[in-house]
Amino acid sequence: MKAIIPIKIVKLEDGLHLLISIRINGKKGRVLIDTGASHTVFDKSKISRFLKLEKLESHEKLSTGLGTNAMKSHLVVIEKIEIGRLPISKYKSVVIDLSHVNTAYAQLKIKPIDGVLGSDLLRKYQAVIDYGKRKLTLVS
C-alpha cells in the first residue's frame, strides 16, 4: 500500500518545518516531520486528547534532542495511528514534553503540534519527501 500525504511547509527565520495531519485513535492530530529524530514522539500535554493518561508508563531513560539535553519520558502504546491511508496498530511510542516547541510556534503564530514523526517510522515505511509537490509518500 502506498500512502501520499500532503505536507504543509512552514517558513521560519532560519529554515523550514514540515507538518502533516495524522489520526491518532481516530482523532485528528498534527505532527512535525523530523528526519533527524530517532523516534516518533508525542507531546505529554496533548496526548490526553487521544488516550487515557493512565496508559502512560514511566520510563527510566531520559530522552535527548529537540533543543534539550535530557527530558523525562514516558512509554505508551497507541492503538491506532493513521498516516494518510497507512494504518499502524499498537504503536509503542515515547511521550515527552514538547512545550518548548509549541511555545516557539505560538510566538510565530503557528498552530501547535501533537508530536514529531521520526526516522523510526520514516525508515520503516520508506518515506520519500517531495518538497516541490509538498507530498510525503510512505509504503507498507
A tleap script that builds the chain and sets N, CA, C and O, in Angstrom:
source leaprc.protein.ff14SB
mol = sequence {
  NMET LYS ALA ILE ILE PRO ILE LYS ILE VAL
  LYS LEU GLU ASP GLY LEU HIE LEU LEU ILE
  SER ILE ARG ILE ASN GLY LYS LYS GLY ARG
  VAL LEU ILE ASP THR GLY ALA SER HIE THR
  VAL PHE ASP LYS SER LYS ILE SER ARG PHE
  LEU LYS LEU GLU LYS LEU GLU SER HIE GLU
  LYS LEU SER THR GLY LEU GLY THR ASN ALA
  MET LYS SER HIE LEU VAL VAL ILE GLU LYS
  ILE GLU ILE GLY ARG LEU PRO ILE SER LYS
  TYR LYS SER VAL VAL ILE ASP LEU SER HIE
  VAL ASN THR ALA TYR ALA GLN LEU LYS ILE
  LYS PRO ILE ASP GLY VAL LEU GLY SER ASP
  LEU LEU ARG LYS TYR GLN ALA VAL ILE ASP
  TYR GLY LYS ARG LYS LEU THR LEU VAL CSER
}
set mol.1.N position { 0.840 -1.180 0.000 }
set mol.1.CA position { 0.000 0.000 0.000 }
set mol.1.C position { 0.887 1.246 0.000 }
set mol.1.O position { 1.891 1.311 0.710 }
set mol.2.N position { 0.505 2.211 -0.792 }
set mol.2.CA position { 1.218 3.477 -0.852 }
set mol.2.C position { 0.304 4.574 -0.314 }
set mol.2.O position { -0.848 4.693 -0.730 }
set mol.3.N position { 0.825 5.366 0.604 }
set mol.3.CA position { 0.080 6.496 1.146 }
set mol.3.C position { 0.798 7.781 0.764 }
set mol.3.O position { 2.006 7.920 0.958 }
set mol.4.N position { 0.029 8.720 0.216 }
set mol.4.CA position { 0.585 10.027 -0.144 }
set mol.4.C position { -0.105 11.063 0.725 }
set mol.4.O position { -1.326 11.218 0.694 }
set mol.5.N position { 0.717 11.777 1.509 }
set mol.5.CA position { 0.201 12.709 2.498 }
set mol.5.C position { 0.648 14.122 2.143 }
set mol.5.O position { 1.833 14.353 1.905 }
set mol.6.N position { -0.294 15.076 2.104 }
set mol.6.CA position { 0.107 16.457 1.827 }
set mol.6.C position { 0.930 17.030 2.993 }
set mol.6.O position { 0.639 16.787 4.164 }
set mol.7.N position { 1.947 17.784 2.637 }
set mol.7.CA position { 2.823 18.432 3.619 }
set mol.7.C position { 2.550 19.932 3.613 }
set mol.7.O position { 2.417 20.552 2.558 }
set mol.8.N position { 2.470 20.494 4.801 }
set mol.8.CA position { 2.438 21.950 4.932 }
set mol.8.C position { 3.863 22.380 5.259 }
set mol.8.O position { 4.434 21.935 6.254 }
set mol.9.N position { 4.437 23.241 4.426 }
set mol.9.CA position { 5.789 23.744 4.669 }
set mol.9.C position { 5.674 25.106 5.349 }
set mol.9.O position { 5.075 26.037 4.812 }
set mol.10.N position { 6.260 25.199 6.537 }
set mol.10.CA position { 6.222 26.430 7.317 }
set mol.10.C position { 7.604 27.063 7.276 }
set mol.10.O position { 8.597 26.441 7.652 }
set mol.11.N position { 7.653 28.301 6.817 }
set mol.11.CA position { 8.927 29.020 6.757 }
set mol.11.C position { 9.214 29.651 8.113 }
set mol.11.O position { 8.369 30.334 8.691 }
set mol.12.N position { 10.415 29.409 8.602 }
set mol.12.CA position { 10.893 30.015 9.836 }
set mol.12.C position { 11.989 31.003 9.473 }
set mol.12.O position { 12.392 31.094 8.313 }
set mol.13.N position { 12.464 31.734 10.452 }
set mol.13.CA position { 13.539 32.703 10.191 }
set mol.13.C position { 14.772 32.031 9.599 }
set mol.13.O position { 15.413 32.580 8.704 }
set mol.14.N position { 15.100 30.850 10.096 }
set mol.14.CA position { 16.340 30.192 9.688 }
set mol.14.C position { 16.129 28.835 9.013 }
set mol.14.O position { 17.035 28.002 9.014 }
set mol.15.N position { 14.955 28.603 8.442 }
set mol.15.CA position { 14.741 27.321 7.785 }
set mol.15.C position { 13.278 27.017 7.545 }
set mol.15.O position { 12.435 27.911 7.470 }
set mol.16.N position { 12.999 25.726 7.426 }
set mol.16.CA position { 11.651 25.246 7.139 }
set mol.16.C position { 11.275 24.144 8.116 }
set mol.16.O position { 12.136 23.401 8.588 }
set mol.17.N position { 10.000 24.043 8.414 }
set mol.17.CA position { 9.477 22.900 9.151 }
set mol.17.C position { 8.391 22.279 8.287 }
set mol.17.O position { 7.629 22.978 7.619 }
set mol.18.N position { 8.337 20.951 8.312 }
set mol.18.CA position { 7.356 20.200 7.532 }
set mol.18.C position { 6.315 19.625 8.482 }
set mol.18.O position { 6.665 18.936 9.440 }
set mol.19.N position { 5.047 19.898 8.230 }
set mol.19.CA position { 3.965 19.461 9.101 }
set mol.19.C position { 2.957 18.642 8.309 }
set mol.19.O position { 2.671 18.942 7.150 }
set mol.20.N position { 2.424 17.607 8.943 }
set mol.20.CA position { 1.367 16.808 8.333 }
set mol.20.C position { 0.267 16.548 9.351 }
set mol.20.O position { 0.473 16.650 10.560 }
set mol.21.N position { -0.898 16.211 8.832 }
set mol.21.CA position { -2.020 15.785 9.673 }
set mol.21.C position { -2.024 14.269 9.719 }
set mol.21.O position { -1.777 13.605 8.712 }
set mol.22.N position { -2.308 13.725 10.896 }
set mol.22.CA position { -2.448 12.281 11.074 }
set mol.22.C position { -3.693 12.043 11.924 }
set mol.22.O position { -4.323 12.987 12.400 }
set mol.23.N position { -4.036 10.778 12.108 }
set mol.23.CA position { -5.113 10.429 13.033 }
set mol.23.C position { -4.533 9.519 14.101 }
set mol.23.O position { -3.817 8.562 13.806 }
set mol.24.N position { -4.856 9.838 15.345 }
set mol.24.CA position { -4.410 9.045 16.490 }
set mol.24.C position { -5.669 8.562 17.195 }
set mol.24.O position { -6.442 9.359 17.726 }
set mol.25.N position { -5.863 7.254 17.193 }
set mol.25.CA position { -7.081 6.661 17.767 }
set mol.25.C position { -8.331 7.358 17.235 }
set mol.25.O position { -9.271 7.628 17.984 }
set mol.26.N position { -8.331 7.645 15.936 }
set mol.26.CA position { -9.492 8.217 15.269 }
set mol.26.C position { -9.617 9.728 15.332 }
set mol.26.O position { -10.502 10.298 14.695 }
set mol.27.N position { -8.744 10.391 16.090 }
set mol.27.CA position { -8.828 11.847 16.224 }
set mol.27.C position { -7.691 12.517 15.461 }
set mol.27.O position { -6.556 12.040 15.446 }
set mol.28.N position { -8.032 13.630 14.832 }
set mol.28.CA position { -7.053 14.340 14.015 }
set mol.28.C position { -5.958 14.966 14.873 }
set mol.28.O position { -6.234 15.599 15.892 }
set mol.29.N position { -4.709 14.779 14.443 }
set mol.29.CA position { -3.552 15.358 15.113 }
set mol.29.C position { -2.626 15.990 14.093 }
set mol.29.O position { -2.814 15.848 12.885 }
set mol.30.N position { -1.628 16.689 14.599 }
set mol.30.CA position { -0.683 17.407 13.736 }
set mol.30.C position { 0.719 17.104 14.222 }
set mol.30.O position { 1.016 17.246 15.408 }
set mol.31.N position { 1.588 16.683 13.301 }
set mol.31.CA position { 2.950 16.334 13.680 }
set mol.31.C position { 3.968 17.009 12.771 }
set mol.31.O position { 3.700 17.316 11.609 }
set mol.32.N position { 5.129 17.222 13.337 }
set mol.32.CA position { 6.284 17.750 12.635 }
set mol.32.C position { 7.073 16.574 12.081 }
set mol.32.O position { 7.313 15.606 12.803 }
set mol.33.N position { 7.481 16.632 10.823 }
set mol.33.CA position { 8.355 15.603 10.251 }
set mol.33.C position { 9.778 15.990 10.608 }
set mol.33.O position { 10.225 17.091 10.285 }
set mol.34.N position { 10.498 15.083 11.278 }
set mol.34.CA position { 11.880 15.368 11.680 }
set mol.34.C position { 12.754 14.173 11.333 }
set mol.34.O position { 12.800 13.193 12.077 }
set mol.35.N position { 13.452 14.256 10.195 }
set mol.35.CA position { 14.305 13.155 9.748 }
set mol.35.C position { 15.493 12.937 10.678 }
set mol.35.O position { 16.120 11.879 10.637 }
set mol.36.N position { 15.808 13.919 11.511 }
set mol.36.CA position { 16.914 13.785 12.453 }
set mol.36.C position { 16.500 13.204 13.792 }
set mol.36.O position { 17.352 12.909 14.631 }
set mol.37.N position { 15.203 13.037 13.999 }
set mol.37.CA position { 14.704 12.449 15.253 }
set mol.37.C position { 14.768 10.929 15.135 }
set mol.37.O position { 14.271 10.359 14.164 }
set mol.38.N position { 15.367 10.283 16.105 }
set mol.38.CA position { 15.484 8.821 16.070 }
set mol.38.C position { 14.138 8.134 16.143 }
set mol.38.O position { 13.909 7.124 15.478 }
set mol.39.N position { 13.246 8.686 16.955 }
set mol.39.CA position { 11.957 8.040 17.210 }
set mol.39.C position { 10.814 9.036 17.079 }
set mol.39.O position { 10.987 10.243 17.247 }
set mol.40.N position { 9.661 8.500 16.779 }
set mol.40.CA position { 8.433 9.278 16.780 }
set mol.40.C position { 8.023 9.473 18.235 }
set mol.40.O position { 8.009 8.521 19.015 }
set mol.41.N position { 7.690 10.708 18.594 }
set mol.41.CA position { 7.296 11.025 19.969 }
set mol.41.C position { 6.039 11.880 19.954 }
set mol.41.O position { 5.704 12.515 18.954 }
set mol.42.N position { 5.355 11.877 21.092 }
set mol.42.CA position { 4.150 12.684 21.228 }
set mol.42.C position { 4.270 13.573 22.450 }
set mol.42.O position { 4.999 13.269 23.394 }
set mol.43.N position { 3.535 14.687 22.413 }
set mol.43.CA position { 3.601 15.679 23.478 }
set mol.43.C position { 2.782 15.243 24.692 }
set mol.43.O position { 1.622 14.850 24.571 }
set mol.44.N position { 3.406 15.320 25.851 }
set mol.44.CA position { 2.755 14.881 27.090 }
set mol.44.C position { 1.484 15.668 27.388 }
set mol.44.O position { 0.507 15.095 27.870 }
set mol.45.N position { 1.478 16.960 27.113 }
set mol.45.CA position { 0.293 17.761 27.436 }
set mol.45.C position { -0.834 17.579 26.413 }
set mol.45.O position { -1.979 17.930 26.697 }
set mol.46.N position { -0.533 17.045 25.251 }
set mol.46.CA position { -1.545 16.886 24.204 }
set mol.46.C position { -2.056 15.451 24.076 }
set mol.46.O position { -3.135 15.235 23.525 }
set mol.47.N position { -1.315 14.482 24.567 }
set mol.47.CA position { -1.657 13.070 24.358 }
set mol.47.C position { -3.001 12.696 24.983 }
set mol.47.O position { -3.648 11.750 24.535 }
set mol.48.N position { -3.423 13.431 26.011 }
set mol.48.CA position { -4.694 13.112 26.677 }
set mol.48.C position { -5.899 13.285 25.740 }
set mol.48.O position { -6.970 12.742 26.012 }
set mol.49.N position { -5.737 14.023 24.655 }
set mol.49.CA position { -6.810 14.139 23.654 }
set mol.49.C position { -7.038 12.814 22.938 }
set mol.49.O position { -8.121 12.558 22.411 }
set mol.50.N position { -6.002 11.971 22.925 }
set mol.50.CA position { -6.030 10.764 22.111 }
set mol.50.C position { -6.144 9.472 22.910 }
set mol.50.O position { -6.584 8.455 22.375 }
set mol.51.N position { -5.753 9.495 24.184 }
set mol.51.CA position { -5.832 8.304 25.020 }
set mol.51.C position { -5.851 8.688 26.489 }
set mol.51.O position { -5.571 9.827 26.863 }
set mol.52.N position { -6.188 7.708 27.304 }
set mol.52.CA position { -6.261 7.949 28.745 }
set mol.52.C position { -4.866 8.047 29.333 }
set mol.52.O position { -3.989 7.252 28.997 }
set mol.53.N position { -4.658 9.021 30.212 }
set mol.53.CA position { -3.334 9.249 30.781 }
set mol.53.C position { -2.842 8.092 31.633 }
set mol.53.O position { -1.634 7.947 31.821 }
set mol.54.N position { -3.740 7.261 32.154 }
set mol.54.CA position { -3.260 6.126 32.942 }
set mol.54.C position { -2.548 5.099 32.067 }
set mol.54.O position { -1.926 4.169 32.581 }
set mol.55.N position { -2.637 5.262 30.760 }
set mol.55.CA position { -1.902 4.378 29.848 }
set mol.55.C position { -0.424 4.752 29.781 }
set mol.55.O position { 0.377 3.994 29.233 }
set mol.56.N position { -0.049 5.912 30.330 }
set mol.56.CA position { 1.349 6.333 30.336 }
set mol.56.C position { 2.133 5.514 31.356 }
set mol.56.O position { 1.677 5.302 32.480 }
set mol.57.N position { 3.283 5.069 30.963 }
set mol.57.CA position { 4.150 4.281 31.829 }
set mol.57.C position { 5.465 5.031 31.978 }
set mol.57.O position { 6.088 5.400 30.982 }
set mol.58.N position { 5.891 5.260 33.221 }
set mol.58.CA position { 7.160 5.956 33.428 }
set mol.58.C position { 8.289 5.207 32.764 }
set mol.58.O position { 8.292 3.979 32.683 }
set mol.59.N position { 9.245 5.978 32.291 }
set mol.59.CA position { 10.371 5.426 31.544 }
set mol.59.C position { 11.638 5.944 32.214 }
set mol.59.O position { 11.818 7.153 32.352 }
set mol.60.N position { 12.498 5.049 32.623 }
set mol.60.CA position { 13.726 5.420 33.332 }
set mol.60.C position { 14.667 6.253 32.470 }
set mol.60.O position { 15.367 7.141 32.958 }
set mol.61.N position { 14.665 5.947 31.186 }
set mol.61.CA position { 15.600 6.573 30.264 }
set mol.61.C position { 15.229 8.031 30.012 }
set mol.61.O position { 14.051 8.356 29.866 }
set mol.62.N position { 16.220 8.902 29.960 }
set mol.62.CA position { 15.996 10.292 29.606 }
set mol.62.C position { 16.149 10.443 28.101 }
set mol.62.O position { 17.038 9.844 27.497 }
set mol.63.N position { 15.279 11.244 27.500 }
set mol.63.CA position { 15.346 11.487 26.061 }
set mol.63.C position { 16.173 12.731 25.796 }
set mol.63.O position { 16.158 13.675 26.586 }
set mol.64.N position { 16.893 12.731 24.688 }
set mol.64.CA position { 17.682 13.895 24.302 }
set mol.64.C position { 17.240 14.382 22.942 }
set mol.64.O position { 16.589 13.658 22.188 }
set mol.65.N position { 17.596 15.608 22.637 }
set mol.65.CA position { 17.266 16.191 21.338 }
set mol.65.C position { 16.186 17.231 21.468 }
set mol.65.O position { 15.800 17.601 22.576 }
set mol.66.N position { 15.690 17.711 20.327 }
set mol.66.CA position { 14.654 18.732 20.271 }
set mol.66.C position { 14.981 19.936 21.150 }
set mol.66.O position { 14.106 20.483 21.822 }
set mol.67.N position { 16.237 20.338 21.137 }
set mol.67.CA position { 16.638 21.548 21.831 }
set mol.67.C position { 16.908 21.389 23.314 }
set mol.67.O position { 16.981 22.382 24.038 }
set mol.68.N position { 17.058 20.161 23.780 }
set mol.68.CA position { 17.334 19.946 25.192 }
set mol.68.C position { 18.298 18.767 25.355 }
set mol.68.O position { 18.386 17.906 24.480 }
set mol.69.N position { 19.012 18.736 26.467 }
set mol.69.CA position { 19.962 17.648 26.716 }
set mol.69.C position { 19.306 16.410 27.287 }
set mol.69.O position { 19.671 15.290 26.932 }
set mol.70.N position { 18.348 16.601 28.162 }
set mol.70.CA position { 17.691 15.442 28.774 }
set mol.70.C position { 16.310 15.840 29.282 }
set mol.70.O position { 16.142 16.874 29.928 }
set mol.71.N position { 15.334 15.006 28.979 }
set mol.71.CA position { 13.986 15.255 29.465 }
set mol.71.C position { 13.353 13.931 29.872 }
set mol.71.O position { 13.638 12.883 29.293 }
set mol.72.N position { 12.503 14.003 30.864 }
set mol.72.CA position { 11.813 12.823 31.351 }
set mol.72.C position { 10.842 12.333 30.283 }
set mol.72.O position { 10.185 13.130 29.613 }
set mol.73.N position { 10.760 11.026 30.135 }
set mol.73.CA position { 9.881 10.471 29.113 }
set mol.73.C position { 8.992 9.379 29.698 }
set mol.73.O position { 9.257 8.841 30.773 }
set mol.74.N position { 7.948 9.075 28.969 }
set mol.74.CA position { 7.004 8.023 29.327 }
set mol.74.C position { 6.789 7.141 28.109 }
set mol.74.O position { 6.951 7.582 26.971 }
set mol.75.N position { 6.424 5.897 28.359 }
set mol.75.CA position { 6.104 4.966 27.282 }
set mol.75.C position { 4.591 4.843 27.166 }
set mol.75.O position { 3.867 4.967 28.154 }
set mol.76.N position { 4.131 4.600 25.956 }
set mol.76.CA position { 2.705 4.426 25.723 }
set mol.76.C position { 2.522 3.530 24.494 }
set mol.76.O position { 3.356 3.525 23.588 }
set mol.77.N position { 1.443 2.788 24.475 }
set mol.77.CA position { 1.071 2.027 23.291 }
set mol.77.C position { -0.174 2.698 22.724 }
set mol.77.O position { -1.206 2.790 23.390 }
set mol.78.N position { -0.059 3.165 21.486 }
set mol.78.CA position { -1.178 3.812 20.817 }
set mol.78.C position { -1.859 2.765 19.954 }
set mol.78.O position { -1.231 2.149 19.093 }
set mol.79.N position { -3.143 2.569 20.189 }
set mol.79.CA position { -3.887 1.513 19.491 }
set mol.79.C position { -3.826 1.669 17.979 }
set mol.79.O position { -3.565 0.701 17.265 }
set mol.80.N position { -4.068 2.893 17.480 }
set mol.80.CA position { -4.083 3.061 16.027 }
set mol.80.C position { -3.631 4.457 15.630 }
set mol.80.O position { -4.136 5.464 16.128 }
set mol.81.N position { -2.676 4.488 14.729 }
set mol.81.CA position { -2.235 5.731 14.097 }
set mol.81.C position { -2.499 5.561 12.602 }
set mol.81.O position { -2.208 4.513 12.026 }
set mol.82.N position { -3.047 6.594 11.989 }
set mol.82.CA position { -3.241 6.585 10.548 }
set mol.82.C position { -2.477 7.764 9.961 }
set mol.82.O position { -2.738 8.920 10.291 }
set mol.83.N position { -1.532 7.451 9.088 }
set mol.83.CA position { -0.783 8.483 8.375 }
set mol.83.C position { -1.252 8.387 6.933 }
set mol.83.O position { -0.836 7.498 6.190 }
set mol.84.N position { -2.121 9.311 6.547 }
set mol.84.CA position { -2.802 9.153 5.264 }
set mol.84.C position { -3.638 7.892 5.341 }
set mol.84.O position { -4.393 7.706 6.295 }
set mol.85.N position { -3.514 7.024 4.347 }
set mol.85.CA position { -4.251 5.747 4.344 }
set mol.85.C position { -3.473 4.623 4.995 }
set mol.85.O position { -3.934 3.482 5.016 }
set mol.86.N position { -2.288 4.929 5.533 }
set mol.86.CA position { -1.442 3.898 6.139 }
set mol.86.C position { -1.818 3.709 7.616 }
set mol.86.O position { -1.607 4.609 8.428 }
set mol.87.N position { -2.379 2.529 7.968 }
set mol.87.CA position { -2.706 2.273 9.374 }
set mol.87.C position { -1.519 1.632 10.105 }
set mol.87.O position { -0.837 0.759 9.569 }
set mol.88.N position { -1.297 2.081 11.319 }
set mol.88.CA position { -0.260 1.498 12.177 }
set mol.88.C position { -0.958 1.109 13.479 }
set mol.88.O position { -1.548 1.959 14.145 }
set mol.89.N position { -0.892 -0.158 13.837 }
set mol.89.CA position { -1.584 -0.651 15.034 }
set mol.89.C position { -0.615 -0.903 16.172 }
set mol.89.O position { 0.530 -1.308 15.970 }
set mol.90.N position { -1.114 -0.649 17.381 }
set mol.90.CA position { -0.372 -0.932 18.619 }
set mol.90.C position { 1.062 -0.403 18.549 }
set mol.90.O position { 2.023 -1.140 18.769 }
set mol.91.N position { 1.182 0.874 18.241 }
set mol.91.CA position { 2.488 1.514 18.101 }
set mol.91.C position { 3.040 1.906 19.470 }
set mol.91.O position { 2.412 2.660 20.213 }
set mol.92.N position { 4.222 1.383 19.791 }
set mol.92.CA position { 4.897 1.721 21.053 }
set mol.92.C position { 5.663 3.019 20.841 }
set mol.92.O position { 6.544 3.108 19.986 }
set mol.93.N position { 5.310 4.019 21.637 }
set mol.93.CA position { 5.896 5.340 21.449 }
set mol.93.C position { 6.375 5.919 22.775 }
set mol.93.O position { 6.121 5.383 23.854 }
set mol.94.N position { 7.064 7.012 22.643 }
set mol.94.CA position { 7.546 7.766 23.795 }
set mol.94.C position { 6.757 9.065 23.859 }
set mol.94.O position { 6.460 9.673 22.831 }
set mol.95.N position { 6.420 9.485 25.068 }
set mol.95.CA position { 5.724 10.745 25.309 }
set mol.95.C position { 6.671 11.638 26.088 }
set mol.95.O position { 7.192 11.246 27.132 }
set mol.96.N position { 6.895 12.857 25.568 }
set mol.96.CA position { 7.790 13.817 26.211 }
set mol.96.C position { 7.132 15.193 26.233 }
set mol.96.O position { 6.071 15.400 25.645 }
set mol.97.N position { 7.769 16.109 26.907 }
set mol.97.CA position { 7.294 17.490 26.972 }
set mol.97.C position { 7.785 18.241 25.733 }
set mol.97.O position { 8.981 18.485 25.579 }
set mol.98.N position { 6.861 18.601 24.864 }
set mol.98.CA position { 7.201 19.373 23.670 }
set mol.98.C position { 6.752 20.834 23.801 }
set mol.98.O position { 6.602 21.532 22.798 }
set mol.99.N position { 6.538 21.289 25.038 }
set mol.99.CA position { 6.031 22.649 25.238 }
set mol.99.C position { 6.978 23.707 24.682 }
set mol.99.O position { 6.530 24.752 24.211 }
set mol.100.N position { 8.279 23.448 24.733 }
set mol.100.CA position { 9.221 24.437 24.207 }
set mol.100.C position { 9.051 24.620 22.695 }
set mol.100.O position { 9.241 25.723 22.183 }
set mol.101.N position { 8.699 23.559 21.986 }
set mol.101.CA position { 8.441 23.661 20.546 }
set mol.101.C position { 7.159 24.449 20.317 }
set mol.101.O position { 7.122 25.356 19.486 }
set mol.102.N position { 6.107 24.100 21.056 }
set mol.102.CA position { 4.825 24.769 20.870 }
set mol.102.C position { 4.851 26.221 21.339 }
set mol.102.O position { 4.123 27.053 20.798 }
set mol.103.N position { 5.672 26.537 22.330 }
set mol.103.CA position { 5.826 27.931 22.751 }
set mol.103.C position { 6.475 28.745 21.634 }
set mol.103.O position { 6.046 29.860 21.338 }
set mol.104.N position { 7.503 28.182 21.024 }
set mol.104.CA position { 8.164 28.861 19.900 }
set mol.104.C position { 7.187 29.023 18.731 }
set mol.104.O position { 7.153 30.074 18.091 }
set mol.105.N position { 6.402 27.992 18.456 }
set mol.105.CA position { 5.413 28.085 17.383 }
set mol.105.C position { 4.384 29.178 17.681 }
set mol.105.O position { 4.014 29.940 16.789 }
set mol.106.N position { 3.926 29.255 18.919 }
set mol.106.CA position { 2.934 30.269 19.294 }
set mol.106.C position { 3.474 31.677 19.027 }
set mol.106.O position { 2.744 32.546 18.551 }
set mol.107.N position { 4.740 31.893 19.332 }
set mol.107.CA position { 5.349 33.205 19.092 }
set mol.107.C position { 5.389 33.532 17.601 }
set mol.107.O position { 5.366 34.701 17.217 }
set mol.108.N position { 5.448 32.494 16.760 }
set mol.108.CA position { 5.480 32.680 15.309 }
set mol.108.C position { 4.092 32.561 14.681 }
set mol.108.O position { 3.945 32.575 13.458 }
set mol.109.N position { 3.069 32.444 15.546 }
set mol.109.CA position { 1.683 32.288 15.108 }
set mol.109.C position { 1.474 31.025 14.259 }
set mol.109.O position { 0.744 31.032 13.268 }
set mol.110.N position { 2.134 29.952 14.680 }
set mol.110.CA position { 1.990 28.632 14.048 }
set mol.110.C position { 1.197 27.753 15.004 }
set mol.110.O position { 1.451 27.757 16.208 }
set mol.111.N position { 0.246 27.006 14.475 }
set mol.111.CA position { -0.556 26.113 15.314 }
set mol.111.C position { 0.346 25.089 15.999 }
set mol.111.O position { 1.359 24.680 15.433 }
set mol.112.N position { -0.017 24.671 17.218 }
set mol.112.CA position { 0.818 23.699 17.951 }
set mol.112.C position { 0.801 22.313 17.302 }
set mol.112.O position { -0.080 21.982 16.509 }
set mol.113.N position { 1.801 21.525 17.668 }
set mol.113.CA position { 1.897 20.147 17.184 }
set mol.113.C position { 1.565 19.184 18.318 }
set mol.113.O position { 1.675 19.520 19.497 }
set mol.114.N position { 1.158 17.987 17.930 }
set mol.114.CA position { 0.864 16.930 18.894 }
set mol.114.C position { 2.022 15.963 19.031 }
set mol.114.O position { 2.075 15.176 19.977 }
set mol.115.N position { 2.953 16.021 18.083 }
set mol.115.CA position { 4.077 15.101 18.130 }
set mol.115.C position { 5.071 15.351 17.012 }
set mol.115.O position { 4.962 16.302 16.238 }
set mol.116.N position { 6.048 14.451 16.964 }
set mol.116.CA position { 7.118 14.515 15.970 }
set mol.116.C position { 7.213 13.153 15.299 }
set mol.116.O position { 7.382 12.131 15.964 }
set mol.117.N position { 7.104 13.151 13.977 }
set mol.117.CA position { 7.257 11.925 13.199 }
set mol.117.C position { 8.742 11.732 12.934 }
set mol.117.O position { 9.352 12.506 12.195 }
set mol.118.N position { 9.321 10.703 13.536 }
set mol.118.CA position { 10.761 10.483 13.482 }
set mol.118.C position { 11.177 9.407 12.499 }
set mol.118.O position { 10.351 8.804 11.813 }
set mol.119.N position { 12.492 9.182 12.450 }
set mol.119.CA position { 13.037 8.278 11.441 }
set mol.119.C position { 12.718 6.807 11.672 }
set mol.119.O position { 12.917 6.003 10.761 }
set mol.120.N position { 12.233 6.419 12.843 }
set mol.120.CA position { 11.819 5.020 13.013 }
set mol.120.C position { 10.700 4.678 12.032 }
set mol.120.O position { 10.772 3.661 11.341 }
set mol.121.N position { 9.668 5.518 11.967 }
set mol.121.CA position { 8.563 5.270 11.039 }
set mol.121.C position { 8.911 5.698 9.619 }
set mol.121.O position { 8.494 5.053 8.657 }
set mol.122.N position { 9.668 6.778 9.483 }
set mol.122.CA position { 10.058 7.232 8.142 }
set mol.122.C position { 10.862 6.149 7.422 }
set mol.122.O position { 10.661 5.906 6.232 }
set mol.123.N position { 11.764 5.508 8.143 }
set mol.123.CA position { 12.580 4.440 7.544 }
set mol.123.C position { 11.753 3.180 7.286 }
set mol.123.O position { 11.822 2.591 6.207 }
set mol.124.N position { 10.980 2.782 8.279 }
set mol.124.CA position { 10.186 1.555 8.150 }
set mol.124.C position { 9.254 1.611 6.949 }
set mol.124.O position { 9.060 0.608 6.262 }
set mol.125.N position { 8.680 2.775 6.694 }
set mol.125.CA position { 7.714 2.912 5.612 }
set mol.125.C position { 8.299 3.619 4.386 }
set mol.125.O position { 7.569 4.202 3.584 }
set mol.126.N position { 9.651 3.557 4.253 }
set mol.126.CA position { 10.367 4.021 3.060 }
set mol.126.C position { 9.926 5.416 2.620 }
set mol.126.O position { 9.564 5.629 1.463 }
set mol.127.N position { 9.961 6.348 3.548 }
set mol.127.CA position { 9.478 7.706 3.294 }
set mol.127.C position { 10.245 8.398 2.178 }
set mol.127.O position { 11.469 8.310 2.082 }
set mol.128.N position { 9.487 9.086 1.346 }
set mol.128.CA position { 10.050 9.972 0.330 }
set mol.128.C position { 9.376 11.325 0.518 }
set mol.128.O position { 8.151 11.434 0.460 }
set mol.129.N position { 10.183 12.346 0.744 }
set mol.129.CA position { 9.677 13.700 0.908 }
set mol.129.C position { 9.913 14.438 -0.404 }
set mol.129.O position { 11.053 14.583 -0.847 }
set mol.130.N position { 8.835 14.900 -1.019 }
set mol.130.CA position { 8.919 15.667 -2.259 }
set mol.130.C position { 8.581 17.120 -1.921 }
set mol.130.O position { 7.415 17.484 -1.767 }
set mol.131.N position { 9.627 17.939 -1.810 }
set mol.131.CA position { 9.434 19.337 -1.451 }
set mol.131.C position { 8.660 20.089 -2.534 }
set mol.131.O position { 7.802 20.915 -2.225 }
set mol.132.N position { 8.960 19.804 -3.798 }
set mol.132.CA position { 8.299 20.503 -4.897 }
set mol.132.C position { 6.818 20.272 -4.921 }
set mol.132.O position { 6.042 21.208 -5.118 }
set mol.133.N position { 6.404 19.017 -4.720 }
set mol.133.CA position { 4.979 18.672 -4.741 }
set mol.133.C position { 4.334 18.765 -3.360 }
set mol.133.O position { 3.121 18.614 -3.214 }
set mol.134.N position { 5.166 19.016 -2.353 }
set mol.134.CA position { 4.675 19.097 -0.965 }
set mol.134.C position { 3.917 17.831 -0.578 }
set mol.134.O position { 2.778 17.879 -0.114 }
set mol.135.N position { 4.587 16.695 -0.784 }
set mol.135.CA position { 3.982 15.393 -0.503 }
set mol.135.C position { 4.961 14.492 0.223 }
set mol.135.O position { 6.156 14.489 -0.069 }
set mol.136.N position { 4.436 13.722 1.181 }
set mol.136.CA position { 5.186 12.656 1.848 }
set mol.136.C position { 4.588 11.345 1.343 }
set mol.136.O position { 3.377 11.139 1.414 }
set mol.137.N position { 5.442 10.468 0.836 }
set mol.137.CA position { 4.979 9.160 0.380 }
set mol.137.C position { 5.524 8.096 1.316 }
set mol.137.O position { 6.720 8.066 1.607 }
set mol.138.N position { 4.640 7.222 1.788 }
set mol.138.CA position { 5.009 6.098 2.652 }
set mol.138.C position { 4.520 4.816 1.991 }
set mol.138.O position { 3.460 4.803 1.365 }
set mol.139.N position { 5.292 3.736 2.128 }
set mol.139.CA position { 4.951 2.452 1.524 }
set mol.139.C position { 4.981 1.368 2.589 }
set mol.139.O position { 5.951 1.247 3.337 }
set mol.140.N position { 3.905 0.576 2.651 }
set mol.140.CA position { 3.892 -0.532 3.633 }
set mol.140.C position { 4.151 -1.853 2.948 }
set mol.140.O position { 4.179 -2.894 3.604 }
savepdb mol mol.pdb
quit
